[in-house]
Amino acid sequence: MLSYSYFADFYDNLTNNVHYERYGEYILQLAEKYNHNMGITLDLACGTGSLTLWLKKKGVDIYGIDASAEMLSVAQEKALDSDISGMLFLRQKMQNIDLYGTIDTCICTLDSINHITNKDDVQKTFSKVSFFMNPEALFIFDVNTLYKHQKVLGNNTFVYDTSKVYCVWQNSLCKDNRTVDISLDFFQRDGDIYRRYSENFMERAYTHIEICEMLEKAGFKLLDVFGEMSFDKPTETSQRNFYIAKKL
């Protein structure tokens, strides 16, 4: 099981270019577009809770689930620092969620679905989300596309030099031409030396047809697919697409 034990320490610093406010505003715009009341909302694979907390501050009745205890520890600290009381974070795998009651909305962002590299586990995730949803509930999630895995991420190396850490991000496209093997090396200054920490995980891209079939099997009706944080239809070079599905 992925723990992101070191990645959790550096995640927010390395993703400071992710505009969580824009993500939050986009999700609220999607809800408005479909005349949907967010109601009780689950942030699935919430990571360090940045989006969860932003939506909470906007009045959304939301809680978060993630498989990484380290990520959730950071999320809880951020909630305390923000004086947000009663914030609930649970440690569960996406494909094995077991909720205390039903939900009206589930969001799952920043290619978290791609972190599930077994198609059967994606199906289990969709089915579990559906099982705990009220009728007419919305499932809003994004995925990295095959194009992004093959042309942008695959077999490329990225370097991030921040005030807290130096990170070398190396990707290798696997033989299936859809899965990316990701290796992260973190170098953190400690006095006159640098300490090295490493993480490794994989992400898999799924075709639009596969996603539609899994949603239908889980009891969802696909409402729309949009290019990243837009209301435009995806193109052949779209790197991240948003899916909006309704529980039947």
Phi, psi and omega per residue, in radians:
M1 nan 2.394 3.114
L2 -1.216 2.364 3.105
S3 -2.039 -0.437 -3.071
Y4 0.909 0.766 -3.053
S5 -1.041 -0.707 3.092
Y6 -1.559 -0.667 -3.106
F7 -1.012 -0.620 -3.127
A8 -1.036 -0.630 -3.118
D9 -1.163 -0.522 -3.039
F10 -1.938 -0.076 -2.968
Y11 -0.975 -0.916 -3.087
D12 -1.108 -0.634 3.134
N13 -1.174 -0.647 -3.103
L14 -1.440 -0.287 -3.124
T15 -1.991 0.498 -3.134
N16 -1.230 -0.105 3.053
N17 -1.546 -0.072 3.087
V18 -1.447 2.106 -3.065
H19 -1.596 1.530 -3.091
Y20 -1.092 -0.551 3.096
E21 -1.081 -0.724 3.108
R22 -1.133 -0.719 3.091
Y23 -1.053 -0.812 -3.124
G24 -1.091 -0.786 3.132
E25 -1.100 -0.673 3.136
Y26 -1.126 -0.770 3.128
I27 -1.080 -0.740 3.111
L28 -1.156 -0.609 3.079
Q29 -1.160 -0.661 3.091
L30 -1.110 -0.765 3.122
A31 -1.048 -0.734 3.124
E32 -1.132 -0.695 -3.122
K33 -1.026 -0.643 -3.103
Y34 -1.775 0.317 3.111
N35 0.875 0.804 -3.042
H36 -1.922 2.274 3.025
N37 -1.478 2.119 -3.065
M38 -0.990 -0.634 3.116
G39 0.937 -2.541 3.088
I40 -1.306 2.127 -2.978
T41 -2.109 2.389 3.060
L42 -1.886 2.227 2.978
D43 -1.692 1.750 -3.051
L44 -1.469 2.270 -3.043
A45 1.065 0.999 -2.993
C46 -1.325 -0.213 3.133
G47 1.078 -2.265 -3.120
T48 -1.515 0.201 2.946
G49 1.372 0.211 -3.090
S50 -1.057 -0.818 -3.138
L51 -1.245 -0.695 3.123
T52 -0.975 -0.852 -3.080
L53 -1.205 -0.630 3.107
W54 -1.090 -0.797 3.140
L55 -1.172 -0.624 3.095
K56 -1.059 -0.749 3.129
K57 -1.129 -0.434 3.116
K58 -1.494 0.075 3.072
G59 1.673 0.097 3.118
V60 -1.351 2.334 3.090
D61 -1.406 1.571 -2.917
I62 -2.270 2.603 2.966
Y63 -2.447 2.903 -3.020
G64 -2.148 2.623 3.067
I65 -2.280 2.407 3.064
D66 -2.658 2.707 3.141
A67 -1.468 -0.250 -3.041
S68 -1.711 2.043 3.085
A69 -1.105 -0.619 -3.127
E70 -1.160 -0.754 3.091
M71 -1.085 -0.766 -3.112
L72 -1.165 -0.564 3.089
S73 -1.092 -0.743 3.083
V74 -1.119 -0.734 -3.141
A75 -1.055 -0.760 -3.127
Q76 -1.148 -0.676 3.091
E77 -1.095 -0.711 3.134
K78 -1.153 -0.623 3.099
A79 -1.129 -0.741 3.123
L80 -1.155 -0.728 3.130
D81 -1.125 -0.477 -3.130
S82 -1.601 0.083 -3.135
D83 1.011 0.628 3.071
I84 -1.688 1.954 -3.087
S85 -1.606 2.680 3.066
G86 1.240 0.337 3.134
M87 -1.348 2.211 -3.082
L88 -1.845 2.197 3.011
F89 -2.214 2.302 -3.111
L90 -2.101 2.511 3.089
R91 -1.693 1.873 3.113
Q92 -2.634 2.630 2.992
K93 -1.306 2.581 -3.112
M94 -1.006 -0.730 -3.052
Q95 -1.394 -0.060 -3.105
N96 -2.220 0.453 -3.081
I97 -1.075 2.498 3.123
D98 -2.417 1.705 -3.001
L99 -1.593 2.839 -3.113
Y100 -1.439 -0.262 -3.130
G101 -2.939 -2.969 -3.102
T102 -1.530 2.838 -3.123
I103 -2.209 2.792 3.137
D104 -1.828 -0.356 -3.124
T105 -2.582 2.469 2.965
C106 -2.262 2.250 3.042
I107 -2.016 2.566 3.127
C108 -2.611 1.830 -2.937
T109 -2.072 3.095 3.069
L110 0.977 0.899 3.053
D111 0.901 0.541 3.130
S112 -1.096 -0.608 3.107
I113 -1.060 -0.607 3.139
N114 -1.134 -0.387 3.119
H115 -1.235 -0.239 3.048
I116 -1.558 1.896 -3.010
T117 -1.658 0.007 3.083
N118 -1.928 2.118 -3.073
K119 -1.030 -0.656 3.122
D120 -1.072 -0.599 3.123
D121 -1.271 -0.548 3.033
V122 -1.134 -0.761 3.103
Q123 -1.054 -0.735 3.098
K124 -1.071 -0.702 3.123
T125 -1.080 -0.879 3.122
F126 -1.025 -0.731 -3.105
S127 -1.191 -0.673 3.107
K128 -1.152 -0.773 3.097
V129 -1.019 -0.819 -3.138
S130 -1.060 -0.739 -3.093
F131 -1.016 -0.649 -3.078
F132 -1.650 0.154 -3.107
M133 -1.698 2.533 2.956
N134 -1.282 2.715 3.046
P135 -0.980 2.475 -3.135
E136 1.315 0.071 3.096
A137 -1.144 2.710 3.141
L138 -1.900 2.429 3.028
F139 -1.995 1.985 -3.103
I140 -2.042 2.074 -3.122
F141 -2.569 2.778 3.070
D142 -2.085 2.784 3.088
V143 -2.474 2.527 2.907
N144 -1.225 2.502 -3.083
T145 -1.558 2.910 3.029
L146 -1.022 -0.707 3.129
Y147 -0.996 -0.799 -3.118
K148 -1.102 -0.753 -3.136
H149 -1.142 -0.705 -3.053
Q150 -1.418 -0.638 -2.983
K151 -1.898 -0.386 -3.046
V152 -1.932 -0.905 -3.086
L153 -1.483 -0.811 -2.984
G154 -0.992 2.287 3.059
N155 1.018 0.544 3.088
N156 -2.151 2.719 3.121
T157 -2.122 2.383 3.135
F158 -2.172 2.486 -3.135
V159 -2.120 2.304 3.119
Y160 -2.126 2.173 -3.128
D161 -2.088 1.762 -3.103
T162 -1.993 3.092 -3.117
S163 -1.190 -0.395 -3.067
K164 -1.819 -0.450 -3.022
V165 -2.750 2.622 2.993
Y166 -1.895 2.164 -3.038
C167 -2.176 2.301 3.021
V168 -1.911 2.069 -3.052
W169 -1.930 1.905 -3.087
Q170 -1.962 2.272 -3.126
N171 -2.051 2.496 3.042
S172 -2.283 2.153 3.106
L173 -1.361 2.188 -3.083
C174 -1.343 3.002 -3.043
K175 -1.125 -0.416 3.136
D176 -1.297 -0.116 3.072
N177 1.138 0.394 3.107
R178 -2.480 -0.306 -3.115
T179 -1.815 2.349 3.129
V180 -1.960 2.193 3.058
D181 -1.556 2.091 -3.000
I182 -1.968 2.194 3.093
S183 -2.088 2.219 3.140
L184 -2.034 2.254 3.037
D185 -2.072 2.118 -3.137
F186 -1.851 2.361 3.085
F187 -2.121 1.981 -3.088
Q188 -2.003 2.257 -3.098
R189 -1.227 2.317 3.079
D190 -2.355 1.573 -3.055
G191 1.214 -2.127 -3.113
D192 -1.630 0.043 -3.116
I193 -2.176 2.909 3.038
Y194 -1.980 2.327 3.054
R195 -1.715 2.387 -3.081
R196 -1.841 2.345 3.059
Y197 -2.256 2.595 -3.076
S198 -2.319 2.580 3.029
E199 -2.367 2.650 3.084
N200 -2.501 2.318 3.058
F201 -2.707 3.099 -3.090
M202 -2.295 2.644 3.023
E203 -2.257 2.454 -3.123
R204 -2.131 2.393 3.094
A205 -1.673 2.542 3.126
Y206 -2.104 2.563 -3.140
T207 -1.293 2.800 3.092
H208 -1.027 -0.717 -3.134
I209 -1.096 -0.742 3.124
E210 -1.078 -0.778 -3.121
I211 -1.119 -0.754 3.131
C212 -1.079 -0.740 3.136
E213 -1.115 -0.711 -3.134
M214 -1.203 -0.673 3.100
L215 -1.110 -0.795 -3.141
E216 -1.084 -0.746 3.132
K217 -1.101 -0.528 -3.122
A218 -1.497 -0.017 3.093
G219 1.620 0.465 3.119
F220 -1.915 2.660 2.942
K221 -1.914 2.158 3.120
L222 -1.257 2.178 3.123
L223 -1.617 -0.792 -3.088
D224 -2.828 2.791 2.966
V225 -2.299 2.260 -3.120
F226 -2.207 2.676 2.970
G227 -1.159 2.864 -2.972
E228 -0.859 2.069 3.082
M229 0.795 0.837 3.087
S230 -2.471 3.117 3.016
F231 -2.054 0.483 3.098
D232 -1.780 2.596 3.097
K233 -1.184 2.548 3.126
P234 -1.079 2.670 3.056
T235 -1.970 3.106 3.138
E236 -1.125 -0.398 -3.115
T237 -1.870 0.245 3.065
S238 -1.108 2.378 -3.103
Q239 -1.702 -0.497 3.107
R240 -2.508 2.257 3.140
N241 -2.036 2.572 3.082
F242 -1.818 2.318 3.094
Y243 -1.935 2.401 3.067
I244 -2.165 2.043 -3.091
A245 -2.229 2.588 -3.128
K246 -1.973 2.394 3.087
K247 -1.270 2.207 -3.134
L248 -1.396 nan nan
